[in-house]
Amino acid sequence: ARMRDALQALVPGVKGTPFAPAIRGAIVDTWGRAAGTALPDALLSRGIKLASSSPFADESEENVEQSSRTEQTSDAEKQSTTMLNALTPAQQMAVRNAVTRCVSLVRGPPGTGKTHVAAAIAVAAAEQMAKSQRVLAVTQSHAAALNLHRRLESFGVLSARIGTTLRPDEVTEQSSFDAVRKWCEDSDLRLMMKYSAMRSRESAGEDWTPPTDDDDDDDENEVDEPADSRTSTQSIVQVQYGVMRRMARASKVIVMTCASSGNVGLLQGLGSFPLLVLDEAAQCIEPAPLVPLSWGCAAMALVGDEKQLPATVLHRRAGIRGLGVSLFERFVR
């Protein structure tokens, strides 16, 4: 349903579309080319100009204030600069293109460090953004999202991997969770930690009971039996939801799957997302990246290899009609 709604909002003629003009024009242009329709030279020239423009050109007071503090370089910025300098010349060029153009593609065969470059793009872009702006990094699968987030954490950038299907231990093990705890540790964070520990015991074969807000913090071995386990589970879900939003607010890069990025409650109110980084882009069916792009991303960096595994389409007729062609592959063509 989220992909359908995003696709309908992208259709030319729809008023109040959430898509950035350059992004929307570039995508719609691929449809015309796929149908063999030639576009006027003037329109193509305008599209090229938009796609080549910088997505971070913002003269707001917040950016001016940040530029006046360039001499105060943080340890994280120094670490990311070292990381960028360690890239190969081709990888450095890919990063520079991604942060200076509205549309960029990063192609490479297996083993060439595409996820490494995707993380580097997110780090480089985050350093150029205002305080209220964040990089939205998405993937097709949870495994790919986990891999990308771990790479970001190894670079030292504060990032949050969020989603409605994450287990509590997948939330509490993140560096952004620890950062939130340092600023303000409250009952919600303690409940998340306790619930995560009990889930670990369950995985080890031990019995556990879902914790409640009324648990005695001084005795972690005894947990009151909740009157209604279903209500307790709902409470945990709400707490985890709120904690993930706090982690996202504290981070400069947010990592999700394409499907989870359509969850309005998780991302609403977190500022703008000037850049979308899509890793494993060739494995996404074309409507999938439209969901995160509908947040008004002014630029997108697609990282993948159309020669590897294609997008998975089980419906034979849908495959024949081109649903198996990813947005990445359509741009390459």
C-alpha positions in Angstrom: 0.0 0.0 0.0 2.9 2.4 0.8 4.5 1.7 -2.6 1.2 2.2 -4.4 0.5 5.6 -2.6 4.1 6.8 -3.4 3.7 5.8 -7.1 0.4 7.6 -7.4 1.9 10.7 -5.8 4.7 10.6 -8.4 2.4 10.5 -11.4 2.7 13.7 -13.5 -0.2 16.0 -12.9 -0.7 15.2 -9.3 -0.9 18.4 -7.2 0.8 18.7 -3.9 3.3 15.9 -4.6 5.9 15.3 -1.8 8.7 14.6 -4.3 11.5 17.1 -5.1 11.1 18.4 -8.7 14.6 17.2 -9.8 14.0 13.7 -8.4 10.5 13.4 -9.8 11.6 14.7 -13.2 14.5 12.3 -13.4 12.3 9.3 -12.6 9.5 10.2 -14.9 12.1 10.7 -17.7 13.2 7.1 -17.4 9.6 6.0 -18.1 9.6 8.0 -21.3 12.9 6.4 -22.4 11.6 2.9 -21.5 8.6 3.6 -23.7 10.7 4.9 -26.6 9.4 8.4 -26.2 11.9 11.1 -27.0 11.8 14.2 -24.8 12.4 17.8 -26.2 16.0 18.9 -25.9 15.1 21.9 -23.8 13.4 19.7 -21.3 16.3 17.3 -21.2 18.8 20.2 -20.7 16.7 21.5 -17.8 16.6 18.0 -16.2 20.3 17.6 -16.5 20.9 21.0 -14.9 18.6 20.1 -12.0 20.1 16.7 -11.5 23.6 18.2 -11.5 22.8 20.9 -9.0 24.0 20.6 -5.4 21.3 19.2 -3.1 22.7 21.0 0.0 22.6 24.6 -1.3 20.8 26.2 1.6 21.4 29.8 2.7 19.4 29.6 5.9 20.6 31.3 9.1 21.3 27.9 10.6 23.8 27.1 7.9 25.4 30.5 8.1 25.8 30.0 11.8 27.4 26.6 11.3 29.8 27.9 8.7 31.1 30.5 11.2 32.1 27.6 13.5 34.2 25.7 10.9 37.4 26.0 13.0 35.8 23.9 15.8 36.3 20.5 14.2 35.0 17.6 16.3 36.7 14.3 16.8 34.0 12.6 14.7 34.7 15.0 11.8 38.4 14.3 12.0 37.7 10.6 12.0 35.4 10.8 9.0 38.0 12.9 7.2 40.6 10.1 7.8 38.1 7.6 6.6 37.5 9.5 3.3 41.2 9.9 2.7 41.6 6.1 3.0 39.2 5.5 0.1 40.5 4.6 -3.4 40.5 7.4 -6.0 37.4 5.9 -7.7 35.6 5.6 -4.3 36.5 9.2 -3.5 35.1 10.4 -6.8 31.9 8.4 -6.1 31.5 10.2 -2.8 32.2 13.6 -4.2 29.6 13.0 -7.0 27.0 11.9 -4.5 27.3 15.0 -2.3 27.3 17.5 -5.2 24.6 16.1 -7.5 21.0 15.4 -7.1 21.2 12.0 -8.8 24.2 9.7 -8.7 24.8 6.0 -9.4 27.6 3.9 -7.8 28.2 0.7 -9.7 30.6 -2.1 -8.9 31.0 -5.9 -9.0 31.1 -8.0 -5.8 33.9 -7.3 -3.5 34.6 -3.7 -4.5 33.3 -2.1 -1.3 29.9 -0.8 -2.4 28.5 -0.8 1.1 31.7 0.9 2.4 31.2 3.7 -0.2 27.5 3.9 0.7 28.4 4.6 4.3 31.1 7.0 3.3 28.6 9.0 1.2 26.3 9.2 4.2 29.1 10.4 6.5 30.3 13.0 4.0 26.8 14.3 3.3 25.9 14.5 7.0 28.8 16.8 7.7 27.5 19.3 5.2 23.9 19.4 6.6 22.3 21.7 9.1 21.4 20.5 12.5 17.8 19.8 11.6 18.8 17.7 8.5 19.6 14.1 8.3 20.7 11.5 5.8 18.2 8.7 5.2 19.9 5.5 4.3 17.7 2.6 3.2 18.1 -0.9 1.9 15.8 -3.6 0.6 16.4 -6.1 3.4 17.0 -6.1 7.1 20.3 -7.9 6.7 21.6 -5.2 4.4 20.3 -2.5 6.7 22.2 -4.1 9.6 25.4 -4.4 7.5 25.2 -0.7 6.5 24.5 0.4 10.0 27.5 -1.5 11.4 29.7 0.0 8.8 28.5 3.5 9.8 29.2 2.8 13.5 32.7 1.6 12.6 33.2 5.0 11.0 32.3 6.7 14.2 29.2 8.5 12.9 26.2 8.6 15.2 23.5 6.7 13.4 20.3 5.0 14.3 18.8 1.8 12.8 15.1 1.9 13.4 12.0 0.0 12.3 8.9 -1.6 13.6 10.2 -5.2 13.3 13.4 -4.7 15.3 13.9 -6.7 18.4 14.6 -4.8 21.7 18.2 -6.1 21.8 18.7 -4.8 18.3 17.8 -1.4 19.6 19.8 -1.4 22.9 23.0 -2.6 21.2 23.3 0.5 19.1 25.7 3.4 19.9 22.9 5.9 19.5 21.0 4.2 22.3 24.0 4.6 24.5 24.2 8.3 23.5 20.6 8.8 24.5 21.3 7.1 27.9 24.2 9.4 28.6 22.0 12.5 28.0 19.0 11.3 30.1 18.4 7.8 31.4 14.7 7.4 32.3 12.2 4.7 33.0 11.6 4.0 29.3 15.3 3.3 28.7 15.6 1.2 31.8 12.6 -0.8 30.7 14.1 -1.4 27.2 17.3 -2.6 28.8 15.5 -5.0 31.1 13.3 -6.3 28.3 16.3 -6.8 26.1 18.1 -8.8 28.8 15.1 -11.0 29.3 14.8 -11.7 25.6 18.4 -12.8 25.7 17.5 -15.2 28.5 14.7 -16.5 26.5 17.0 -17.2 23.6 19.2 -19.1 26.0 16.3 -21.3 27.0 15.5 -19.6 30.3 12.0 -18.7 31.4 11.1 -15.0 31.4 8.2 -12.7 32.0 7.6 -9.4 30.1 8.6 -6.5 32.4 6.3 -3.6 33.4 6.9 0.0 34.4 6.2 -1.0 38.0 9.1 -3.4 38.3 11.5 -2.8 41.2 14.7 -1.4 39.7 16.7 -2.7 42.6 15.8 -6.3 42.1 16.3 -7.4 38.5 15.7 -11.1 39.3 12.1 -10.7 40.4 9.5 -9.4 38.0 5.9 -8.8 38.9 3.4 -10.8 36.8 1.4 -8.4 34.6 -2.3 -8.5 34.9 -2.6 -8.6 31.1 0.4 -9.9 29.1 -1.1 -8.5 25.9 -1.4 -5.0 27.4 2.2 -5.3 28.7 3.4 -6.2 25.2 1.6 -3.2 23.7 3.3 -1.0 26.4 6.7 -2.4 25.4 6.0 -1.7 21.7 5.0 1.9 22.5 8.1 2.4 24.7 10.4 1.0 22.0 8.7 3.2 19.4 9.4 6.3 21.5 13.0 5.3 22.2 13.8 4.7 18.5 12.5 8.2 17.7 14.8 9.7 20.4 17.7 7.7 18.9 16.9 9.0 15.4 16.6 12.6 16.7 20.1 12.3 18.2 21.6 10.9 15.0 22.8 12.4 11.7 22.1 9.2 9.7 18.9 7.1 9.9 19.1 3.5 8.6 15.9 1.7 7.6 14.4 -0.6 5.1 12.5 0.9 2.2 9.2 -0.5 3.6 9.8 0.8 7.1 10.6 4.3 5.8 6.9 4.6 5.0 6.1 4.6 8.7 5.0 8.2 9.3 5.1 8.0 13.0 8.8 7.0 13.1 10.1 9.8 10.9 7.6 12.7 11.2 9.0 15.7 13.0 12.7 14.7 12.6 13.5 17.5 10.2 14.3 17.1 6.5 16.2 14.4 4.6 18.1 16.2 1.8 19.9 12.9 0.7 18.6 9.4 0.3 21.3 6.7 0.1 20.0 3.4 -1.3 22.3 0.4 -0.8 21.7 -2.8 -2.8 19.7 -0.6 -5.1 19.5 -3.2 -7.9 17.6 -5.6 -5.7 14.7 -3.2 -5.1 11.7 -3.3 -7.3 11.1 0.1 -8.9 8.3 1.4 -6.6 10.2 0.5 -3.4 12.6 3.5 -3.3 9.7 5.8 -4.0 8.6 5.3 -0.4 11.6 7.0 1.2 11.9 9.5 -1.7 8.4 10.7 -0.9 9.9 12.4 2.2 11.0 15.1 -0.1 14.6 14.0 -0.5 16.4 16.5 -2.8 19.0 14.0 -3.9 19.6 10.3 -4.1 22.7 8.1 -4.3 21.9 4.6 -5.6 24.6 2.0 -4.9 24.4 -1.4 -6.5 25.1 -3.7 -9.4 22.4 -4.6 -11.9 24.5 -7.6 -13.0 24.1 -9.3 -9.6 20.8 -10.6 -8.1 17.8 -8.7 -9.6 14.7 -7.6 -7.8 12.6 -10.5 -6.7 9.2 -10.7 -8.5 7.1 -13.8 -8.0 4.2 -12.8 -10.2 4.9 -13.9 -13.7 2.8 -11.3 -15.5 4.4 -8.5 -13.3 7.8 -9.7 -14.3 6.9 -9.7 -18.0 5.6 -6.1 -17.7 8.9 -4.9 -16.2 8.3 -4.8 -12.4 11.6 -6.8 -12.0 13.6 -3.9 -13.5 14.9 -1.8 -10.6 15.1 2.0 -10.6 18.8 1.6 -10.5 18.9 -0.5 -13.7 16.4 1.9 -15.4 18.8 4.8 -14.7 21.7 2.8 -16.0 19.9 2.1 -19.2 
